[in-house]
Each structure stands twice: as structure tokens, then as C-alpha cells.
Amino acid sequence: MKRLFLVISVLMAAVSLQAESKAKVLKASDYKHYVEYFNRMEDEPIVQAIPNAEAWNWMEKNIPLFTCPQDNFEEMWYFRWWSLRKGLQLTPQGYVVNEFLVKRSYADKYNMIACAVGHHINELRWIQDQSYIDQYLHIWLRGNEGKPMNRLMKFSSWIPAALYDRYLVHQDKDYLMDLLPDLEAHYQAWDIQRWPEGLYWQGDVQDGMEESISGGRRIKNARPTINSYMYGNAVALSEMFKMAGNTEKAALYQAKADTLRQLVQTRLWSEDQAFFETRRIKDGELAQVREAIGYIPWIF
């Protein structure tokens, strides 16, 4: 009797799981109304590669679908993809992603700004057509007659970490291996912004954070941001060199990551605040303020 009950229970569970799996299949057409609503919201003063009229066709082919019981969360999901699509610009060198649609004086060629490149990679890795990111990174790293764009180093970067995370989704090994020398050079270029003990420094604005209570745009403080990014970049490079069969460099970058992790945990952690903080260059002390950037070490 117990055996019969067990068999029936297993069969019922299997039927239930099958029904659930069918119920979870989302239909793209169920979410088209969001895009129609967004399109009505504006008169579209600036048009780039994909105009509003083509937004839904692009989204239907590219984005992951999402649903939840809370309507405003669901709406936000589709608004983000609708708005991200606006930043795609087709240039003579290929696609780029713009942080701003209006021209900015501090932007590079094609109105590119290095500050958000990591975000762009992290978000666009989830779409079907990865050629946007492929072309975008080629332009940033090689678009200046084979060299990096002039303003790539104007803002803190986690490009190697973001590209490795993209690899984990798409397994685009050949692309990653082709860019590996460029990514290593990009990492090494940041070494001029280090304190003698090994922590990296950065100005607030160059961190993409504007002016903050703990520092300023011209103050070379050791911040949780840049040090977390460089830790993530070192881990990513170590993994890439493993893939390339270069065990010596894989070990080198893992050692760099381990050292930086230790420095962040011992020099940027405040026991009083129980939080990661900025360490000031003027007196070597922690800033004694809790800022949102203190969460960033947990991301990497």
C-alpha cells in the first residue's frame, strides 16, 4: 500500500511539474502594450539606430521576457529595455552604446562615454544579438587606429570583469581570446593610480559618482569602487589566461586579485561603521561616512 501511494505521489508530482512548465511559457505579444504606451509618452526628438516605431520588433527578437504579480515592476522591466535600445548608435565603425543621447563635451568620438561601459556589457549580454557588444568593445579598445579610444581611461572601468561575465553566458571564447592582450593592457594602464601600499585611487567624478562627502574630483582617495573593479578585473584576467593555457599569467593575476582583496578587507573596512568606506589620502584615515559605494565590494 505504501509503495502504491509512493507511485501515485510521484506521478501526481510529475503531472504538476509538467503543468507548471507549460504555464511558465511567456508570450511576447502579452507585453507589447508596454511599448505602445512608452511610444506615446514622447515625441521622439532624437532618433538613433532603432526608432520608437521599430522598438517592439527589436525587443521581441532580442530581450528576455519577464512577468511578475506587481505591474509596476513588470512595466519597469520593459521600460528599461525600451530606453536602452535608444542608446544604440550605428557609426561608420560599427555599433556603439551612448550613455546620453544629447552631445556631451567630455565624450569621446561618437558621443561615447567610458563611465557606463561595464553597465552596457552587463545589460546587453542578455539580448540575443551580441554583435552590438562585439562592435562596441572593438571600437573602445581598437577604434583609434588600432589603439584604445582617447578617453577610455577617463572613468573607472570593470570592462574585463564584465566581458568575462558575458562569456559565462554566451561562451564566446574566440572573441574573448582575441581581446585578451587589449584587456591586459587596459588593466595595466590603471597601475599608475595606486598608493604605495597597493590600493588604487580615484577622484569622485572619475568614478562616475559626482562630488561626494568623502572626497572630491581632484582628491586621490582609495575608494571601494575602483578597488573592487580592479579586483574583479584581475580575477577575470586570471580566468581568461587559464582558458588561453597560460598558467603563469593566470597565477599572476590571481595573486594580484588575492592581494587586492586582502587590502580592501583590511584597509577599507570600518569596524565602527560595519561597512566599506573610502580611505583619505590627506591623513590616511577612513572617511567615517557610509556611502552607497560601500556596497560595491560585494558585487565583485
ZILIN-V525356 format. One record per residue. PSI is psi as a letter, one per 30 degrees, with the letter a starting at -180 (NA if undefined). D_FIRST is the distance of its C-alpha to the first C-alpha in Angstrom with 2 decimals. Layout:
# ZILIN-V525356
psi=<PSI | PSI>
d_first=<D_FIRST | D_FIRST>
This chain:
# ZILIN-V525356
psi=<e | e | e | e | e | e | e | e | e | e | e | e | e | e | e | e | e | e | e | e | e | e | f | f | j | k | k | e | f | f | g | e | f | e | e | e | e | e | e | f | f | l | g | i | f | k | k | b | e | j | l | e | f | g | e | e | e | e | e | e | f | e | l | k | l | k | l | l | f | j | e | f | e | e | e | e | e | f | e | e | e | e | e | e | e | f | f | k | k | j | l | f | f | a | k | l | k | k | e | k | e | l | k | k | f | g | l | a | k | g | g | k | k | f | e | g | e | e | e | e | e | e | e | f | f | f | l | e | j | g | f | e | e | e | e | e | e | e | e | e | f | g | f | i | h | f | l | l | l | e | g | e | g | f | l | l | k | h | e | e | e | e | e | e | e | e | e | f | e | f | h | i | e | e | e | e | e | e | f | e | e | e | e | e | e | e | e | f | f | f | f | f | h | k | l | e | f | f | k | k | l | k | l | e | e | f | f | g | g | a | k | l | f | f | b | l | f | g | k | i | l | j | l | f | d | e | e | e | e | e | e | e | e | e | e | e | e | e | e | e | e | e | e | f | g | i | f | e | e | e | e | e | f | e | e | e | e | e | e | e | e | e | e | e | f | e | f | f | k | j | e | e | f | h | l | k | l | k | k | k | f | e | g | g | l | l | f | h | k | j | l | f | f | f | f | e | f | f | e | NA>
d_first=<0.00 | 3.80 | 5.37 | 5.09 | 6.18 | 8.59 | 9.93 | 10.61 | 12.24 | 14.30 | 15.45 | 16.46 | 18.30 | 20.06 | 21.18 | 22.37 | 24.32 | 25.85 | 27.00 | 28.43 | 30.28 | 31.88 | 32.86 | 34.62 | 37.07 | 40.42 | 43.27 | 46.72 | 48.36 | 46.59 | 48.80 | 52.10 | 53.29 | 53.66 | 56.14 | 58.02 | 58.39 | 59.57 | 62.09 | 63.58 | 64.04 | 66.98 | 69.95 | 69.13 | 72.44 | 71.44 | 69.73 | 68.66 | 66.58 | 64.02 | 65.40 | 63.38 | 63.42 | 61.47 | 59.21 | 56.14 | 56.42 | 56.63 | 53.73 | 51.47 | 52.08 | 51.92 | 50.04 | 46.37 | 44.99 | 43.71 | 42.29 | 41.38 | 41.23 | 44.71 | 47.34 | 50.18 | 48.20 | 47.39 | 51.03 | 52.23 | 50.17 | 51.86 | 55.23 | 55.17 | 54.74 | 57.29 | 59.80 | 59.13 | 59.95 | 63.38 | 64.28 | 64.02 | 67.57 | 68.67 | 71.72 | 73.93 | 71.92 | 68.46 | 66.05 | 66.29 | 64.49 | 66.74 | 66.05 | 68.74 | 69.82 | 73.32 | 75.56 | 75.67 | 78.70 | 76.68 | 74.54 | 74.88 | 75.55 | 73.61 | 73.07 | 70.42 | 69.67 | 67.95 | 66.40 | 63.26 | 62.66 | 59.60 | 58.12 | 58.90 | 57.12 | 54.08 | 53.73 | 54.72 | 52.39 | 49.66 | 51.49 | 51.25 | 54.95 | 55.89 | 59.46 | 60.62 | 59.78 | 61.01 | 64.41 | 64.63 | 64.22 | 66.58 | 69.19 | 68.73 | 68.86 | 71.27 | 72.81 | 76.12 | 77.64 | 74.81 | 74.70 | 72.65 | 73.77 | 76.47 | 74.44 | 71.12 | 71.80 | 72.81 | 69.36 | 66.65 | 64.20 | 60.66 | 61.04 | 59.76 | 56.64 | 56.00 | 56.54 | 54.17 | 51.49 | 52.18 | 51.77 | 48.25 | 47.43 | 49.43 | 49.97 | 53.64 | 54.81 | 58.06 | 59.24 | 58.49 | 60.21 | 63.22 | 63.65 | 63.00 | 66.74 | 67.42 | 64.58 | 65.80 | 69.33 | 68.09 | 66.43 | 69.58 | 71.79 | 70.31 | 71.42 | 74.80 | 73.09 | 72.03 | 73.17 | 74.35 | 71.17 | 69.07 | 67.78 | 68.52 | 70.60 | 70.79 | 72.59 | 70.63 | 71.68 | 71.11 | 67.55 | 67.18 | 66.96 | 70.49 | 72.34 | 70.23 | 70.90 | 70.41 | 72.97 | 74.82 | 75.46 | 78.01 | 76.40 | 74.78 | 71.93 | 68.82 | 66.06 | 62.26 | 62.33 | 64.37 | 63.01 | 59.39 | 60.30 | 62.07 | 59.16 | 56.86 | 59.49 | 59.81 | 56.06 | 56.04 | 59.06 | 57.49 | 54.45 | 56.77 | 58.86 | 55.78 | 55.02 | 58.65 | 58.44 | 61.03 | 59.52 | 62.77 | 62.86 | 59.13 | 59.67 | 62.81 | 61.14 | 58.12 | 60.65 | 62.42 | 59.17 | 58.33 | 61.84 | 61.79 | 58.42 | 59.81 | 62.93 | 61.06 | 58.83 | 61.77 | 64.68 | 63.21 | 60.66 | 61.98 | 60.59 | 62.33 | 60.84 | 57.54 | 58.13 | 59.79 | 63.44 | 66.62 | 69.01 | 72.63 | 75.31 | 78.12 | 76.99 | 73.88 | 71.83 | 68.66 | 69.43 | 67.48 | 66.07 | 62.50 | 62.48 | 59.78 | 60.68 | 59.15 | 55.68 | 56.55 | 55.84 | 52.14 | 52.19 | 53.34>
